[in-house]
Amino acid sequence: MAKKCPITGKAPLVGNHVSHANNKTKRRYLPNLQYKRFWLESEKRFIRIRVSTRGMRIIDKHGIEAVLDNIKLRDQTTA
């Protein structure tokens, strides 16, 4: 499964672990993804999305219906 938020597009970043001796080794910074259930009033059912915590805040602000419509529009323009 991709470690990417469908709402914000956040994906893993690459950086370095830096030790006290200043040794550098590669590491990944993963987005804070959580499984969350959202109620879709139009379909009278829950949907389960793996979304970042920032994405949850966006959904709280605009509503799940508006965010899903926005994603559908974004997918249509890129396809």
PyMOL Python script that loads the backbone (N, CA, C, O; Angstrom):
from pymol import cmd

cmd.read_pdbstr("""\
ATOM      1  N   MET A   1       0.838  -1.174   0.000  1.00  0.00           N
ATOM      2  CA  MET A   1       0.000   0.000   0.000  1.00  0.00           C
ATOM      3  C   MET A   1       0.887   1.243   0.000  1.00  0.00           C
ATOM      4  O   MET A   1       1.887   1.302   0.717  1.00  0.00           O
ATOM      5  N   ALA A   2       0.519   2.221  -0.798  1.00  0.00           N
ATOM      6  CA  ALA A   2       1.299   3.443  -0.895  1.00  0.00           C
ATOM      7  C   ALA A   2       1.179   4.247   0.393  1.00  0.00           C
ATOM      8  O   ALA A   2       0.095   4.365   0.966  1.00  0.00           O
ATOM      9  N   LYS A   3       2.288   4.792   0.836  1.00  0.00           N
ATOM     10  CA  LYS A   3       2.290   5.644   2.029  1.00  0.00           C
ATOM     11  C   LYS A   3       2.105   7.086   1.579  1.00  0.00           C
ATOM     12  O   LYS A   3       2.992   7.924   1.740  1.00  0.00           O
ATOM     13  N   LYS A   4       0.927   7.359   1.011  1.00  0.00           N
ATOM     14  CA  LYS A   4       0.633   8.675   0.478  1.00  0.00           C
ATOM     15  C   LYS A   4      -0.794   9.061   0.849  1.00  0.00           C
ATOM     16  O   LYS A   4      -1.711   8.244   0.760  1.00  0.00           O
ATOM     17  N   CYS A   5      -0.971  10.295   1.260  1.00  0.00           N
ATOM     18  CA  CYS A   5      -2.290  10.783   1.637  1.00  0.00           C
ATOM     19  C   CYS A   5      -3.061  11.192   0.378  1.00  0.00           C
ATOM     20  O   CYS A   5      -2.552  11.970  -0.429  1.00  0.00           O
ATOM     21  N   PRO A   6      -4.291  10.673   0.199  1.00  0.00           N
ATOM     22  CA  PRO A   6      -5.052  11.052  -0.995  1.00  0.00           C
ATOM     23  C   PRO A   6      -5.570  12.489  -0.943  1.00  0.00           C
ATOM     24  O   PRO A   6      -5.893  13.059  -1.986  1.00  0.00           O
ATOM     25  N   ILE A   7      -5.654  13.079   0.234  1.00  0.00           N
ATOM     26  CA  ILE A   7      -6.182  14.433   0.380  1.00  0.00           C
ATOM     27  C   ILE A   7      -5.098  15.473   0.121  1.00  0.00           C
ATOM     28  O   ILE A   7      -5.277  16.366  -0.706  1.00  0.00           O
ATOM     29  N   THR A   8      -3.982  15.360   0.821  1.00  0.00           N
ATOM     30  CA  THR A   8      -2.930  16.371   0.742  1.00  0.00           C
ATOM     31  C   THR A   8      -1.830  16.019  -0.245  1.00  0.00           C
ATOM     32  O   THR A   8      -1.103  16.899  -0.705  1.00  0.00           O
ATOM     33  N   GLY A   9      -1.700  14.732  -0.576  1.00  0.00           N
ATOM     34  CA  GLY A   9      -0.616  14.312  -1.465  1.00  0.00           C
ATOM     35  C   GLY A   9       0.705  14.125  -0.750  1.00  0.00           C
ATOM     36  O   GLY A   9       1.735  13.918  -1.393  1.00  0.00           O
ATOM     37  N   LYS A  10       0.691  14.195   0.584  1.00  0.00           N
ATOM     38  CA  LYS A  10       1.926  14.008   1.346  1.00  0.00           C
ATOM     39  C   LYS A  10       2.466  12.606   1.129  1.00  0.00           C
ATOM     40  O   LYS A  10       1.720  11.629   1.185  1.00  0.00           O
ATOM     41  N   ALA A  11       3.782  12.508   0.877  1.00  0.00           N
ATOM     42  CA  ALA A  11       4.445  11.233   0.621  1.00  0.00           C
ATOM     43  C   ALA A  11       5.749  11.202   1.417  1.00  0.00           C
ATOM     44  O   ALA A  11       6.164  12.230   1.951  1.00  0.00           O
ATOM     45  N   PRO A  12       6.408  10.033   1.506  1.00  0.00           N
ATOM     46  CA  PRO A  12       7.657   9.969   2.257  1.00  0.00           C
ATOM     47  C   PRO A  12       8.746  10.868   1.670  1.00  0.00           C
ATOM     48  O   PRO A  12       8.838  11.052   0.456  1.00  0.00           O
ATOM     49  N   LEU A  13       9.564  11.417   2.559  1.00  0.00           N
ATOM     50  CA  LEU A  13      10.732  12.208   2.176  1.00  0.00           C
ATOM     51  C   LEU A  13      11.985  11.425   2.559  1.00  0.00           C
ATOM     52  O   LEU A  13      11.930  10.530   3.403  1.00  0.00           O
ATOM     53  N   VAL A  14      13.105  11.762   1.943  1.00  0.00           N
ATOM     54  CA  VAL A  14      14.366  11.078   2.222  1.00  0.00           C
ATOM     55  C   VAL A  14      15.319  12.079   2.860  1.00  0.00           C
ATOM     56  O   VAL A  14      15.417  13.231   2.437  1.00  0.00           O
ATOM     57  N   GLY A  15      16.029  11.603   3.905  1.00  0.00           N
ATOM     58  CA  GLY A  15      16.999  12.457   4.584  1.00  0.00           C
ATOM     59  C   GLY A  15      18.071  11.610   5.209  1.00  0.00           C
ATOM     60  O   GLY A  15      18.262  10.457   4.822  1.00  0.00           O
ATOM     61  N   ASN A  16      18.775  12.166   6.172  1.00  0.00           N
ATOM     62  CA  ASN A  16      19.862  11.481   6.841  1.00  0.00           C
ATOM     63  C   ASN A  16      19.629  11.395   8.342  1.00  0.00           C
ATOM     64  O   ASN A  16      19.124  12.334   8.957  1.00  0.00           O
ATOM     65  N   HIS A  17      20.005  10.247   8.932  1.00  0.00           N
ATOM     66  CA  HIS A  17      20.212  10.164  10.369  1.00  0.00           C
ATOM     67  C   HIS A  17      21.595  10.756  10.596  1.00  0.00           C
ATOM     68  O   HIS A  17      22.537  10.393   9.892  1.00  0.00           O
ATOM     69  N   VAL A  18      21.737  11.643  11.543  1.00  0.00           N
ATOM     70  CA  VAL A  18      23.055  12.210  11.850  1.00  0.00           C
ATOM     71  C   VAL A  18      23.363  11.865  13.301  1.00  0.00           C
ATOM     72  O   VAL A  18      22.669  12.302  14.219  1.00  0.00           O
ATOM     73  N   SER A  19      24.415  11.076  13.492  1.00  0.00           N
ATOM     74  CA  SER A  19      24.794  10.648  14.836  1.00  0.00           C
ATOM     75  C   SER A  19      25.574  11.748  15.547  1.00  0.00           C
ATOM     76  O   SER A  19      25.898  12.780  14.960  1.00  0.00           O
ATOM     77  N   HIS A  20      25.865  11.509  16.811  1.00  0.00           N
ATOM     78  CA  HIS A  20      26.661  12.456  17.591  1.00  0.00           C
ATOM     79  C   HIS A  20      28.056  12.622  16.983  1.00  0.00           C
ATOM     80  O   HIS A  20      28.657  13.692  17.078  1.00  0.00           O
ATOM     81  N   ALA A  21      28.565  11.553  16.358  1.00  0.00           N
ATOM     82  CA  ALA A  21      29.874  11.596  15.705  1.00  0.00           C
ATOM     83  C   ALA A  21      29.778  12.159  14.281  1.00  0.00           C
ATOM     84  O   ALA A  21      30.752  12.141  13.528  1.00  0.00           O
ATOM     85  N   ASN A  22      28.593  12.656  13.929  1.00  0.00           N
ATOM     86  CA  ASN A  22      28.325  13.266  12.628  1.00  0.00           C
ATOM     87  C   ASN A  22      28.379  12.255  11.484  1.00  0.00           C
ATOM     88  O   ASN A  22      28.645  12.624  10.340  1.00  0.00           O
ATOM     89  N   ASN A  23      28.123  10.965  11.794  1.00  0.00           N
ATOM     90  CA  ASN A  23      27.988   9.966  10.737  1.00  0.00           C
ATOM     91  C   ASN A  23      26.597  10.107  10.131  1.00  0.00           C
ATOM     92  O   ASN A  23      25.620  10.337  10.844  1.00  0.00           O
ATOM     93  N   LYS A  24      26.513   9.967   8.814  1.00  0.00           N
ATOM     94  CA  LYS A  24      25.238  10.144   8.129  1.00  0.00           C
ATOM     95  C   LYS A  24      24.817   8.846   7.457  1.00  0.00           C
ATOM     96  O   LYS A  24      25.582   8.252   6.698  1.00  0.00           O
ATOM     97  N   THR A  25      23.592   8.410   7.744  1.00  0.00           N
ATOM     98  CA  THR A  25      23.006   7.244   7.088  1.00  0.00           C
ATOM     99  C   THR A  25      21.617   7.629   6.595  1.00  0.00           C
ATOM    100  O   THR A  25      20.926   8.428   7.227  1.00  0.00           O
ATOM    101  N   LYS A  26      21.217   7.067   5.479  1.00  0.00           N
ATOM    102  CA  LYS A  26      19.931   7.412   4.877  1.00  0.00           C
ATOM    103  C   LYS A  26      18.764   6.941   5.744  1.00  0.00           C
ATOM    104  O   LYS A  26      18.846   5.914   6.418  1.00  0.00           O
ATOM    105  N   ARG A  27      17.689   7.705   5.711  1.00  0.00           N
ATOM    106  CA  ARG A  27      16.463   7.343   6.401  1.00  0.00           C
ATOM    107  C   ARG A  27      15.293   7.934   5.636  1.00  0.00           C
ATOM    108  O   ARG A  27      15.464   8.780   4.758  1.00  0.00           O
ATOM    109  N   ARG A  28      14.090   7.466   5.990  1.00  0.00           N
ATOM    110  CA  ARG A  28      12.866   7.987   5.374  1.00  0.00           C
ATOM    111  C   ARG A  28      12.028   8.686   6.434  1.00  0.00           C
ATOM    112  O   ARG A  28      11.885   8.200   7.556  1.00  0.00           O
ATOM    113  N   TYR A  29      11.483   9.825   6.062  1.00  0.00           N
ATOM    114  CA  TYR A  29      10.521  10.531   6.909  1.00  0.00           C
ATOM    115  C   TYR A  29       9.137  10.202   6.368  1.00  0.00           C
ATOM    116  O   TYR A  29       8.779  10.635   5.273  1.00  0.00           O
ATOM    117  N   LEU A  30       8.352   9.437   7.131  1.00  0.00           N
ATOM    118  CA  LEU A  30       7.043   8.993   6.676  1.00  0.00           C
ATOM    119  C   LEU A  30       5.955   9.966   7.125  1.00  0.00           C
ATOM    120  O   LEU A  30       6.044  10.531   8.215  1.00  0.00           O
ATOM    121  N   PRO A  31       4.929  10.167   6.297  1.00  0.00           N
ATOM    122  CA  PRO A  31       3.812  11.019   6.718  1.00  0.00           C
ATOM    123  C   PRO A  31       3.011  10.334   7.824  1.00  0.00           C
ATOM    124  O   PRO A  31       3.008   9.108   7.929  1.00  0.00           O
ATOM    125  N   ASN A  32       2.344  11.123   8.632  1.00  0.00           N
ATOM    126  CA  ASN A  32       1.558  10.607   9.750  1.00  0.00           C
ATOM    127  C   ASN A  32       0.182  10.173   9.231  1.00  0.00           C
ATOM    128  O   ASN A  32      -0.783  10.933   9.301  1.00  0.00           O
ATOM    129  N   LEU A  33       0.106   8.940   8.710  1.00  0.00           N
ATOM    130  CA  LEU A  33      -1.133   8.427   8.141  1.00  0.00           C
ATOM    131  C   LEU A  33      -1.915   7.628   9.178  1.00  0.00           C
ATOM    132  O   LEU A  33      -1.348   6.840   9.935  1.00  0.00           O
ATOM    133  N   GLN A  34      -3.212   7.844   9.197  1.00  0.00           N
ATOM    134  CA  GLN A  34      -4.111   7.162  10.115  1.00  0.00           C
ATOM    135  C   GLN A  34      -5.305   6.629   9.323  1.00  0.00           C
ATOM    136  O   GLN A  34      -5.727   7.237   8.339  1.00  0.00           O
ATOM    137  N   TYR A  35      -5.846   5.489   9.759  1.00  0.00           N
ATOM    138  CA  TYR A  35      -7.103   5.012   9.202  1.00  0.00           C
ATOM    139  C   TYR A  35      -8.232   5.732   9.924  1.00  0.00           C
ATOM    140  O   TYR A  35      -8.256   5.774  11.154  1.00  0.00           O
ATOM    141  N   LYS A  36      -9.164   6.298   9.170  1.00  0.00           N
ATOM    142  CA  LYS A  36     -10.249   7.074   9.766  1.00  0.00           C
ATOM    143  C   LYS A  36     -11.537   6.784   9.014  1.00  0.00           C
ATOM    144  O   LYS A  36     -11.555   6.711   7.786  1.00  0.00           O
ATOM    145  N   ARG A  37     -12.620   6.618   9.777  1.00  0.00           N
ATOM    146  CA  ARG A  37     -13.938   6.438   9.173  1.00  0.00           C
ATOM    147  C   ARG A  37     -14.642   7.783   9.089  1.00  0.00           C
ATOM    148  O   ARG A  37     -14.636   8.559  10.045  1.00  0.00           O
ATOM    149  N   PHE A  38     -15.244   8.052   7.946  1.00  0.00           N
ATOM    150  CA  PHE A  38     -16.027   9.275   7.751  1.00  0.00           C
ATOM    151  C   PHE A  38     -17.419   8.894   7.281  1.00  0.00           C
ATOM    152  O   PHE A  38     -17.576   7.988   6.463  1.00  0.00           O
ATOM    153  N   TRP A  39     -18.432   9.585   7.797  1.00  0.00           N
ATOM    154  CA  TRP A  39     -19.811   9.316   7.426  1.00  0.00           C
ATOM    155  C   TRP A  39     -20.148  10.123   6.174  1.00  0.00           C
ATOM    156  O   TRP A  39     -20.015  11.346   6.154  1.00  0.00           O
ATOM    157  N   LEU A  40     -20.591   9.411   5.124  1.00  0.00           N
ATOM    158  CA  LEU A  40     -21.069  10.053   3.903  1.00  0.00           C
ATOM    159  C   LEU A  40     -22.586  10.150   3.993  1.00  0.00           C
ATOM    160  O   LEU A  40     -23.291   9.146   3.888  1.00  0.00           O
ATOM    161  N   GLU A  41     -23.073  11.356   4.185  1.00  0.00           N
ATOM    162  CA  GLU A  41     -24.514  11.556   4.349  1.00  0.00           C
ATOM    163  C   GLU A  41     -25.258  11.226   3.054  1.00  0.00           C
ATOM    164  O   GLU A  41     -26.362  10.684   3.098  1.00  0.00           O
ATOM    165  N   SER A  42     -24.668  11.547   1.909  1.00  0.00           N
ATOM    166  CA  SER A  42     -25.351  11.320   0.632  1.00  0.00           C
ATOM    167  C   SER A  42     -25.552   9.834   0.349  1.00  0.00           C
ATOM    168  O   SER A  42     -26.538   9.455  -0.282  1.00  0.00           O
ATOM    169  N   GLU A  43     -24.623   8.984   0.810  1.00  0.00           N
ATOM    170  CA  GLU A  43     -24.725   7.544   0.564  1.00  0.00           C
ATOM    171  C   GLU A  43     -25.187   6.764   1.794  1.00  0.00           C
ATOM    172  O   GLU A  43     -25.360   5.547   1.732  1.00  0.00           O
ATOM    173  N   LYS A  44     -25.386   7.469   2.915  1.00  0.00           N
ATOM    174  CA  LYS A  44     -25.830   6.853   4.167  1.00  0.00           C
ATOM    175  C   LYS A  44     -24.930   5.688   4.579  1.00  0.00           C
ATOM    176  O   LYS A  44     -25.420   4.621   4.949  1.00  0.00           O
ATOM    177  N   ARG A  45     -23.618   5.894   4.515  1.00  0.00           N
ATOM    178  CA  ARG A  45     -22.672   4.851   4.907  1.00  0.00           C
ATOM    179  C   ARG A  45     -21.348   5.487   5.319  1.00  0.00           C
ATOM    180  O   ARG A  45     -21.080   6.654   5.032  1.00  0.00           O
ATOM    181  N   PHE A  46     -20.527   4.683   6.002  1.00  0.00           N
ATOM    182  CA  PHE A  46     -19.188   5.108   6.368  1.00  0.00           C
ATOM    183  C   PHE A  46     -18.219   4.745   5.253  1.00  0.00           C
ATOM    184  O   PHE A  46     -18.398   3.738   4.569  1.00  0.00           O
ATOM    185  N   ILE A  47     -17.194   5.570   5.074  1.00  0.00           N
ATOM    186  CA  ILE A  47     -16.071   5.194   4.225  1.00  0.00           C
ATOM    187  C   ILE A  47     -14.825   5.228   5.096  1.00  0.00           C
ATOM    188  O   ILE A  47     -14.734   6.022   6.032  1.00  0.00           O
ATOM    189  N   ARG A  48     -13.875   4.371   4.786  1.00  0.00           N
ATOM    190  CA  ARG A  48     -12.636   4.272   5.558  1.00  0.00           C
ATOM    191  C   ARG A  48     -11.501   4.750   4.666  1.00  0.00           C
ATOM    192  O   ARG A  48     -11.273   4.194   3.592  1.00  0.00           O
ATOM    193  N   ILE A  49     -10.789   5.782   5.112  1.00  0.00           N
ATOM    194  CA  ILE A  49      -9.712   6.382   4.333  1.00  0.00           C
ATOM    195  C   ILE A  49      -8.444   6.378   5.171  1.00  0.00           C
ATOM    196  O   ILE A  49      -8.484   6.609   6.379  1.00  0.00           O
ATOM    197  N   ARG A  50      -7.325   6.116   4.523  1.00  0.00           N
ATOM    198  CA  ARG A  50      -6.020   6.265   5.176  1.00  0.00           C
ATOM    199  C   ARG A  50      -5.543   7.674   4.852  1.00  0.00           C
ATOM    200  O   ARG A  50      -5.091   7.947   3.740  1.00  0.00           O
ATOM    201  N   VAL A  51      -5.646   8.551   5.817  1.00  0.00           N
ATOM    202  CA  VAL A  51      -5.451   9.980   5.587  1.00  0.00           C
ATOM    203  C   VAL A  51      -4.455  10.531   6.598  1.00  0.00           C
ATOM    204  O   VAL A  51      -4.354  10.032   7.719  1.00  0.00           O
ATOM    205  N   SER A  52      -3.715  11.570   6.194  1.00  0.00           N
ATOM    206  CA  SER A  52      -2.775  12.210   7.113  1.00  0.00           C
ATOM    207  C   SER A  52      -3.552  13.058   8.118  1.00  0.00           C
ATOM    208  O   SER A  52      -4.718  13.383   7.897  1.00  0.00           O
ATOM    209  N   THR A  53      -2.904  13.407   9.208  1.00  0.00           N
ATOM    210  CA  THR A  53      -3.564  14.216  10.221  1.00  0.00           C
ATOM    211  C   THR A  53      -3.873  15.607   9.673  1.00  0.00           C
ATOM    212  O   THR A  53      -4.867  16.220  10.062  1.00  0.00           O
ATOM    213  N   ARG A  54      -3.046  16.096   8.791  1.00  0.00           N
ATOM    214  CA  ARG A  54      -3.331  17.367   8.134  1.00  0.00           C
ATOM    215  C   ARG A  54      -4.575  17.234   7.248  1.00  0.00           C
ATOM    216  O   ARG A  54      -5.391  18.152   7.168  1.00  0.00           O
ATOM    217  N   GLY A  55      -4.709  16.081   6.585  1.00  0.00           N
ATOM    218  CA  GLY A  55      -5.896  15.817   5.768  1.00  0.00           C
ATOM    219  C   GLY A  55      -7.164  15.772   6.604  1.00  0.00           C
ATOM    220  O   GLY A  55      -8.226  16.206   6.156  1.00  0.00           O
ATOM    221  N   MET A  56      -7.053  15.239   7.831  1.00  0.00           N
ATOM    222  CA  MET A  56      -8.207  15.215   8.733  1.00  0.00           C
ATOM    223  C   MET A  56      -8.660  16.630   9.070  1.00  0.00           C
ATOM    224  O   MET A  56      -9.858  16.903   9.153  1.00  0.00           O
ATOM    225  N   ARG A  57      -7.712  17.515   9.261  1.00  0.00           N
ATOM    226  CA  ARG A  57      -8.054  18.903   9.571  1.00  0.00           C
ATOM    227  C   ARG A  57      -8.736  19.577   8.383  1.00  0.00           C
ATOM    228  O   ARG A  57      -9.656  20.375   8.561  1.00  0.00           O
ATOM    229  N   ILE A  58      -8.283  19.253   7.171  1.00  0.00           N
ATOM    230  CA  ILE A  58      -8.903  19.807   5.970  1.00  0.00           C
ATOM    231  C   ILE A  58     -10.343  19.309   5.856  1.00  0.00           C
ATOM    232  O   ILE A  58     -11.246  20.075   5.518  1.00  0.00           O
ATOM    233  N   ILE A  59     -10.553  18.008   6.143  1.00  0.00           N
ATOM    234  CA  ILE A  59     -11.901  17.444   6.088  1.00  0.00           C
ATOM    235  C   ILE A  59     -12.788  18.075   7.156  1.00  0.00           C
ATOM    236  O   ILE A  59     -13.958  18.351   6.894  1.00  0.00           O
ATOM    237  N   ASP A  60     -12.256  18.308   8.354  1.00  0.00           N
ATOM    238  CA  ASP A  60     -13.029  18.965   9.408  1.00  0.00           C
ATOM    239  C   ASP A  60     -13.436  20.376   8.994  1.00  0.00           C
ATOM    240  O   ASP A  60     -14.528  20.835   9.328  1.00  0.00           O
ATOM    241  N   LYS A  61     -12.569  21.049   8.279  1.00  0.00           N
ATOM    242  CA  LYS A  61     -12.824  22.435   7.891  1.00  0.00           C
ATOM    243  C   LYS A  61     -13.846  22.536   6.763  1.00  0.00           C
ATOM    244  O   LYS A  61     -14.777  23.339   6.833  1.00  0.00           O
ATOM    245  N   HIS A  62     -13.668  21.709   5.710  1.00  0.00           N
ATOM    246  CA  HIS A  62     -14.494  21.844   4.512  1.00  0.00           C
ATOM    247  C   HIS A  62     -15.614  20.817   4.401  1.00  0.00           C
ATOM    248  O   HIS A  62     -16.578  21.037   3.668  1.00  0.00           O
ATOM    249  N   GLY A  63     -15.503  19.700   5.116  1.00  0.00           N
ATOM    250  CA  GLY A  63     -16.497  18.636   5.034  1.00  0.00           C
ATOM    251  C   GLY A  63     -16.040  17.554   4.070  1.00  0.00           C
ATOM    252  O   GLY A  63     -15.359  17.835   3.084  1.00  0.00           O
ATOM    253  N   ILE A  64     -16.418  16.317   4.359  1.00  0.00           N
ATOM    254  CA  ILE A  64     -15.966  15.175   3.572  1.00  0.00           C
ATOM    255  C   ILE A  64     -16.516  15.217   2.153  1.00  0.00           C
ATOM    256  O   ILE A  64     -15.811  14.855   1.211  1.00  0.00           O
ATOM    257  N   GLU A  65     -17.769  15.654   1.981  1.00  0.00           N
ATOM    258  CA  GLU A  65     -18.373  15.693   0.640  1.00  0.00           C
ATOM    259  C   GLU A  65     -17.614  16.655  -0.266  1.00  0.00           C
ATOM    260  O   GLU A  65     -17.320  16.319  -1.413  1.00  0.00           O
ATOM    261  N   ALA A  66     -17.293  17.850   0.233  1.00  0.00           N
ATOM    262  CA  ALA A  66     -16.584  18.844  -0.575  1.00  0.00           C
ATOM    263  C   ALA A  66     -15.179  18.378  -0.920  1.00  0.00           C
ATOM    264  O   ALA A  66     -14.702  18.600  -2.033  1.00  0.00           O
ATOM    265  N   VAL A  67     -14.514  17.731   0.031  1.00  0.00           N
ATOM    266  CA  VAL A  67     -13.144  17.262  -0.203  1.00  0.00           C
ATOM    267  C   VAL A  67     -13.136  16.144  -1.245  1.00  0.00           C
ATOM    268  O   VAL A  67     -12.271  16.121  -2.121  1.00  0.00           O
ATOM    269  N   LEU A  68     -14.098  15.214  -1.156  1.00  0.00           N
ATOM    270  CA  LEU A  68     -14.169  14.138  -2.142  1.00  0.00           C
ATOM    271  C   LEU A  68     -14.487  14.677  -3.536  1.00  0.00           C
ATOM    272  O   LEU A  68     -13.941  14.190  -4.526  1.00  0.00           O
ATOM    273  N   ASP A  69     -15.362  15.672  -3.621  1.00  0.00           N
ATOM    274  CA  ASP A  69     -15.649  16.298  -4.914  1.00  0.00           C
ATOM    275  C   ASP A  69     -14.400  16.950  -5.491  1.00  0.00           C
ATOM    276  O   ASP A  69     -14.142  16.876  -6.693  1.00  0.00           O
ATOM    277  N   ASN A  70     -13.632  17.589  -4.616  1.00  0.00           N
ATOM    278  CA  ASN A  70     -12.399  18.245  -5.039  1.00  0.00           C
ATOM    279  C   ASN A  70     -11.388  17.226  -5.567  1.00  0.00           C
ATOM    280  O   ASN A  70     -10.695  17.496  -6.548  1.00  0.00           O
ATOM    281  N   ILE A  71     -11.298  16.064  -4.927  1.00  0.00           N
ATOM    282  CA  ILE A  71     -10.379  15.012  -5.372  1.00  0.00           C
ATOM    283  C   ILE A  71     -10.812  14.479  -6.731  1.00  0.00           C
ATOM    284  O   ILE A  71      -9.976  14.246  -7.603  1.00  0.00           O
ATOM    285  N   LYS A  72     -12.135  14.282  -6.917  1.00  0.00           N
ATOM    286  CA  LYS A  72     -12.640  13.803  -8.198  1.00  0.00           C
ATOM    287  C   LYS A  72     -12.316  14.784  -9.320  1.00  0.00           C
ATOM    288  O   LYS A  72     -11.920  14.374 -10.411  1.00  0.00           O
ATOM    289  N   LEU A  73     -12.485  16.083  -9.054  1.00  0.00           N
ATOM    290  CA  LEU A  73     -12.155  17.093 -10.063  1.00  0.00           C
ATOM    291  C   LEU A  73     -10.664  17.082 -10.376  1.00  0.00           C
ATOM    292  O   LEU A  73     -10.269  17.200 -11.536  1.00  0.00           O
ATOM    293  N   ARG A  74      -9.833  16.939  -9.340  1.00  0.00           N
ATOM    294  CA  ARG A  74      -8.378  16.924  -9.530  1.00  0.00           C
ATOM    295  C   ARG A  74      -7.959  15.716 -10.362  1.00  0.00           C
ATOM    296  O   ARG A  74      -7.079  15.821 -11.217  1.00  0.00           O
ATOM    297  N   ASP A  75      -8.594  14.562 -10.111  1.00  0.00           N
ATOM    298  CA  ASP A  75      -8.263  13.356 -10.856  1.00  0.00           C
ATOM    299  C   ASP A  75      -8.700  13.458 -12.316  1.00  0.00           C
ATOM    300  O   ASP A  75      -8.016  12.940 -13.199  1.00  0.00           O
ATOM    301  N   GLN A  76      -9.827  14.116 -12.582  1.00  0.00           N
ATOM    302  CA  GLN A  76     -10.296  14.265 -13.951  1.00  0.00           C
ATOM    303  C   GLN A  76      -9.387  15.166 -14.770  1.00  0.00           C
ATOM    304  O   GLN A  76      -9.168  14.913 -15.954  1.00  0.00           O
ATOM    305  N   THR A  77      -8.852  16.221 -14.150  1.00  0.00           N
ATOM    306  CA  THR A  77      -8.002  17.152 -14.888  1.00  0.00           C
ATOM    307  C   THR A  77      -6.625  16.560 -15.174  1.00  0.00           C
ATOM    308  O   THR A  77      -6.007  16.904 -16.181  1.00  0.00           O
ATOM    309  N   THR A  78      -6.132  15.672 -14.301  1.00  0.00           N
ATOM    310  CA  THR A  78      -4.823  15.071 -14.522  1.00  0.00           C
ATOM    311  C   THR A  78      -4.902  13.865 -15.441  1.00  0.00           C
ATOM    312  O   THR A  78      -3.900  13.504 -16.058  1.00  0.00           O
ATOM    313  N   ALA A  79      -6.064  13.231 -15.550  1.00  0.00           N
ATOM    314  CA  ALA A  79      -6.196  12.025 -16.391  1.00  0.00           C
ATOM    315  C   ALA A  79      -6.413  12.359 -17.841  1.00  0.00           C
ATOM    316  O   ALA A  79      -6.542  11.458 -18.669  1.00  0.00           O
TER     317      ALA A  79
END
""", "prot")
cmd.dss("prot")
cmd.show_as("cartoon", "prot")
cmd.util.cbc("prot")
cmd.orient("prot")
